[in-house]
């Protein structure tokens, strides 16, 4: 405990209590057991987390909390370490079964493991049951046509309205979830994307977001749901268990499985975060050891979830204490995350995602909408382009 610091690590995550506070708390336990190690965590915005370039961060930090669509860029640039060089194959095989949904596989690209899942999320439904009851709504929609009906019913209400995150990236994420709910064919099927666009357009028209609301993120929506009585229902956004914890905000938000084709199928995309190690770190062994510590079942179902984290380990999602803390967040949404859709991750995908989000936002809100089929064809060809040899998909993709 009193030994001089010999290893100093710097890490960066995104700026939200769900991301920062559990990392600090759990890292403190690691440091307490390794008296010669010091770790400092910094934050960046959620926008930078989802749309920024990890290569510059890898030059400045030892540990990176990353979004899985960056896996292809990391594999091509080798800005982060391939963790399979430090973690045995048998351990990796065991770990591959321990995390919810495709969380572990989302950081496996080109045959290498570029991060370990530390946080898990997907698109789920958020609601205020008290406001819905006041509006005369008993049951939540289970399909997207049901969502349209509820949006029509709630349209124009001053309280209990339907709201979604409408920022460019978030509308694209919603389109993915609608597509995953209904599509029977592969990701580049133009007809399925066209139908999904038309349905999202219906919801946007009925919700009629203001100019300011058209730039909102999931956090903006959840803050509004938990701090005011204006919003009763959001069909899909990335879930944040903090908002279902008593005392986090004045009003509890309830999370449930996302709409799908029917009650047994949920349309959702995978989110969450992984912890990666910079290729420039001077202390790779200690950094990898810390990654394994933070993603272990003991920490994930213990300190990490207790201090506000949203763990990726299935042990935490099935833990009674974790569900008591979060009023059932994990058990209420487990079915959705286990079947959530893993977005493409090839080199250049993040840029394609950003551009398609901009095009979709413009199509929804810039005035008269153009032909949905034309925009669908752009998405099918841009988001799902055939990888080159440098962009080879991983075996689990």
N, C-alpha and C positions, 0 to 999 in steps of 0.2 A: 504493500500500500504506500510506503514512503519512498520507494525506489524512484530514482530520477527518470523522467520521461525519455524513452529511447525511440519510441515510434509515435509519430504525430500524423494523423490522418485527417483529411478534410473531405466532407461529403456535402451533396446538394440534393434537396428534395423540392416539392412544390409547396406553395404558401397556403396551407390550410391546417387547422388543428389535427385533422385526420392523418395528415402526412408527417407533420413535424413533431408533435408532442410524443407520440409513441416511440418514434425513433430515438429521441433524446433519452426517454426513460429506459428503454431497453438497452441502449448503448451504454448508459451509466452502469448497468449491471455487468456488462462485458468488461468495461474499464475497471470496475471494482475488483474483478477477478484477475485482471492483468495490469498490475500497478504501474508498469512502465509504458502503458499505452494511453494516448490522449486522442480524442475524436471531437472534431468541431463540425456541426451541421449548419448549413446556410439554406436559404430558400430562393426560389424563383417563382414567377407567376404561373398560374394554371395554363394560360395561353402559351407561354414558353415551353412548359412541360409537354404540351400536346403538339406544338407546331415548330418548336425550335430545333436547332442542329446540335446533336450531342457531341460533335467532334471538338468544338471549342471548349466545352465543359470538361472533356477528358484531359485537356491540357492544364486545367486549373484545379481539378479535384481528383481525389483518390477513389471516391465512392459516388456513384450516380444513381439516383432513382429515376428510372426511364419508363417511357411508354413503349409497349411492344411493337408498334409499327416501325420503330427505329431499328429493329433487329437486322433488317437487310442492309441498312447503311453501316451499322456497326460491323457486320460480317465483311462487308466490302472494304471498309477503311481500316479495320483492326484497331480502332481507337480504344477498344475495351478488350480485356483479357478473355480468352476462351476458357470458361471455368472448368471444362472437362479436363484441362491440363492439371488441375489442382484437386479435383474431386473424382474419386474412383468410379469406374463404370458401374459397379454393383450398387454403390450409393446413389448414383444418378438414376438407375433403373427403379430403385425403391422410391426415390423422391418423385419420380414422374407420376406416381399413382397417389401422391399424398395431398395434392392441391386441387382446389375445386375447378371444374370445367377444364378449359384448355390453358389455364394459367401457366403451368410449367412448360407446355409445348410452345407457348407463344414466344418464348425466348430461345427456342431451339431453331436454328436456321443454318442452312448449308452444312448440316451435320454436326454443328458445334453449339454448345450451350453458352449463351452470351450474358445471361442474368439468371437470378433466382427470383421466383415470385414472392414478394413481400406484402402485397396489397391486392385484393381481388374486388372487382366490381363489374357490373354489367348494366344494361338498360333494364330498369324495373319500373313499376307503377308507384307513384307517390300520391297520397290522398290525405284529406282531412275528413274522417268519417263523421265528425260532428257537423261540419258544414254541409256535407252531402245529405245527411239526415234532415237538416233544416230545409234543404232544397227539395226534399221528397225523393231522394235517390237512395235505394236500398242496396242494390247489387252493383259491383263494379263490372265494367265491360270485360268480356273474355276474348273478343275478337275485334279486329279493327273496324268492321262495319258497325259494331256496337259502339265503338269510340265515336264514330261520326254521329250516331244517333244521340249520344250523350252531349257531344259538343253542340249540336243543334238545340238540345233542350236547355243547356246552360248559357247559350249565347245571349249576350246583352245584360246579364245579371251584374249587379254592382257588388254582390258578394257571392262566393261559391262558384266562381267562373273556372273555365278550363284554361290552363296556361301550359306552354312548353318552352324549353330553351330554344331560342330562335336565332342564335348567332350562326354565321356561315358553317363552321365546323359542326355545330350541334344539329342543324337541320339535316346535314348529310348523315350524321349518326342515326337520326330518327328514320331517315329513308332506308338505311341499312336494316334497321329493326323491322320496319314494315315489310321490306322485301323478304327478310328471313322468315317472317310470320306466314307469308303466303306462297313464296316461290317453291316450285317442285323441281326446277331445273338449276343448272349451275349459275354462278355469279354473273356471267356475261350474257344472260338471256334478256334480250331487249324488251320482249313483250312483258316479262315480269317486272322489269324496271319501269316501264311505261305505266302499268297498272298501279305500282307503288307511288309513283310521282303524282298521279291523278288523285289518289287517296290522300296523300299528304297535303296536296293543294286544297282539297275539301276541308280538311281540319284547319288549315291556316286561314282560309276564308271565314270559317265560322268563329274561330278564336279571335280574329281581327286584331292582332297585336299592334300596339302603338309603335311609333318610330323608335322610342327608347327600348321597348320590349323586344324589338327585332335584333338586339345585340346581346341578349341575356344568355347566361351560362346556367348549368344545373345549380351551381351555388346560389346564383341570383334568384332562381325560382324557389329553391328551398328556403332561403332567407325570407322571401316574401310569404311563403306558406306558413312559416313558423313564427313570424313576427306580426302578421296581420291576419285578418279574417277575409281576405279578398280572394284567395285561391283555394278551391276545394279539390282539384283533381289535375294531375299531370299524367298522361298515358305512359310516356317513357322518358326517363332521364337516367344518368348514371347515379346509382344509389349511394347515399352517404349515411352510414349508420348513426353518425353523431346526432342527426336531427330526430332520431327515434329514441334518443336517450333522455330520460327525465332530467330536467334542469338545464339542458344545453341551450334551449330557447324557450320562450314563454309557452308555445304551443307545440305539442308532439305531432310529427308527421308519421303516418303509417305507410310502410312499404309492402308491396305484394308482387306476385308474379306478373310479368308483362303480358299484354294481349298477344294472341296467336291465331292459328287457324281454328282451334277449338280449345276446350278446357285442358286437354292433355298436351298441347303444343304451345310453346311460348316463343315469340319472335323477339330476339335480343342480340346485341353485339357485346363482345367482351371488352372490358376496360381494365382497370387495375394498374399496377405498377410493379416493376422488377428492380432489383438492386444489382448493379453491375460494378466492375472494378476497372478503373482506368488502366490502359496499357502503359502509362507513364509513371505509375506509382512506384515509389522506392520500396514499398513494403507489401508485395503481392500476397505472401502467405498469411500475414496477419489480416489483411483486408478480406481475403476469401474466408478466413476463419470467422470474422465478424459477420459476413454475409450469411454463413451457415448458422451462426448463433441466432441472428435476427429472424431467420425463416424457419427455425426449428419449431416443432409442435409445442414444446414447453413454453417458449417465449410467445409464440403467436396466440396460443389459447390462454396465456397468462398475462404478463405485463403489457404486451402489445395491445390486446383488445381492451384490457382494463383501463388503459390510459387514453382511450379514444381512437385506437387504430381499427382498421378494417382488414383483418388478416386474410391471407390467401390459403392458409392451411386448413384442410377439411376438418381437422380436429377442433378448430375454433368454431367453425360453422355448425358443428354438431354439439357443441358444448352448452350445457344447460345454463351455466353462469353467464356465458356470452350472450345468450338469448334473453336472459333476465335483464341484463344491463341495457339491452337494445330493444326491449319490448317485442322480441320475436323477429327482428330484422333478418337474421341469418336463416332461420327455419322458414320464414315466410317467402324467401326469394331463392332458396337453394335449388329448386327445380329449374328455375330460369337460368341461373348461372351454369348449371351442369350441362345445359344444351345450348349455351350462347355461341354465337358465330364469331369465328376468328377472322378478322380482316386480313387482306393481303399485307405482306411485309417486305416485298422486294425492294431493291435499290431504286429510289425515285418515287416510291409510293407516297411518302409523306407530302411531297410537293404536289403529286397528282390529287391527293385528298384535299389539300388546301385549295387548289384551283377548282375542283369540282364543288366544294362547299361554296365558293364564291359564285359560281355559275348557278347553283341551285337557289341560293339566297336571292340572287338577282331575278331569277325566274319567278320566285314566289312573290316578291314584294316590289318590283320595279314598275308595275303597271300591268298592261295586258300580257297574259302569259302566252308564250309561244307553244309550238307543237311539242307535247310531252314526249312523243316517240323520238323526235330529233335529239332532245336532251338525253333521253335514255340511251340512245346509241353512243353518244359521247361518253357517258359514264361507263358503259360496257366495254368500250375500247380503251379508255384511259385508265380506269382503276384496275382492270384485269388484264393488262398487257402481258404477253408471253415473256417470261423472264429470259434474259440472256444467260450465258454460261456463268457470268459473274453474279447473277441473281437467282441461282438455282434454288428451288424450293426445298425445304427440309423434308425428311421422310414422314413426319407427322402432319404436314400441312394439308 
